[in-house]
Amino acid sequence: MMLNLVLETPEGMLVIDQHALHERILFEQLKRRLRTDKLESQRMLIPEAGRLAAEQAREPWSSGTPWRSWAWASKTLAAARCC
């Protein structure tokens, strides 16, 4: 959906593309963070391979799986993204 802001200026009418404006704001914020050395970073995530029994593969969030401790966090995140 394309949304524009229409403003009256002393020179006439100004039409601003909201998406382009948002991109410009993000770009200016990034430039400011680069100048102040406050740019956040994150190490790359590395997948971890493992073996599962057939029962564990059918019920990945059951108590017998290696990633049981991650089940709560992933279900919480999934619920937060829903709706």
C-alpha positions as CSV (number, residue, x, y, z in Angstrom):
1,M,0.0,0.0,0.0
2,M,1.4,3.4,-1.0
3,L,0.8,6.2,1.5
4,N,1.9,9.7,1.0
5,L,2.0,12.8,3.2
6,V,0.8,16.0,1.5
7,L,1.9,19.3,3.0
8,E,1.4,22.9,2.1
9,T,4.6,24.9,1.9
10,P,5.3,28.6,1.0
11,E,6.6,27.3,-2.3
12,G,3.5,25.1,-3.0
13,M,2.6,21.5,-2.3
14,L,5.0,18.9,-0.9
15,V,4.3,15.1,-1.4
16,I,6.3,12.7,0.8
17,D,6.4,9.0,0.3
18,Q,6.1,7.5,3.9
19,H,8.1,4.4,3.1
20,A,11.0,6.5,1.7
21,L,10.8,8.8,4.7
22,H,11.0,5.8,7.1
23,E,14.0,4.5,5.2
24,R,15.7,7.9,5.4
25,I,15.1,8.1,9.2
26,L,16.6,4.6,9.7
27,F,19.6,5.5,7.5
28,E,20.2,8.7,9.5
29,Q,20.0,6.8,12.8
30,L,22.5,4.3,11.4
31,K,24.9,7.1,10.4
32,R,24.6,8.7,13.8
33,R,25.4,5.4,15.5
34,L,28.4,4.8,13.2
35,R,29.8,8.3,14.1
36,T,29.4,7.7,17.9
37,D,30.8,4.1,17.8
38,K,27.6,2.8,19.3
39,L,26.7,0.3,16.6
40,E,25.4,-2.9,18.0
41,S,26.5,-6.3,16.7
42,Q,25.7,-9.9,17.2
43,R,27.9,-13.0,16.7
44,M,26.7,-15.3,14.0
45,L,24.6,-18.1,15.3
46,I,25.9,-21.6,14.5
47,P,23.4,-24.5,14.2
48,E,24.0,-27.4,16.5
49,A,23.5,-30.9,15.0
50,G,22.2,-33.8,17.1
51,R,20.6,-37.2,16.9
52,L,17.1,-38.0,18.0
53,A,15.2,-41.2,18.4
54,A,12.0,-41.6,16.3
55,E,9.8,-40.8,19.3
56,Q,11.8,-37.6,20.1
57,A,11.4,-36.5,16.5
58,R,7.7,-36.9,16.6
59,E,7.4,-35.0,19.9
60,P,10.1,-32.3,19.7
61,W,9.0,-30.4,22.8
62,S,8.6,-33.5,25.0
63,S,10.7,-33.8,28.1
64,G,13.1,-36.4,26.6
65,T,14.5,-34.1,23.9
66,P,17.9,-32.3,24.1
67,W,16.3,-28.9,23.5
68,R,13.6,-29.1,26.2
69,S,15.0,-26.0,27.9
70,W,14.5,-24.0,24.7
71,A,10.8,-25.1,24.3
72,W,9.4,-22.4,26.6
73,A,11.3,-19.6,24.9
74,S,10.4,-20.6,21.4
75,K,6.8,-21.1,22.2
76,T,6.6,-17.8,23.9
77,L,8.2,-16.0,20.9
78,A,5.9,-17.8,18.5
79,A,2.8,-16.8,20.6
80,A,4.1,-13.2,20.7
81,R,4.4,-13.1,16.9
82,C,1.0,-14.5,16.3
83,C,-1.9,-12.0,15.8
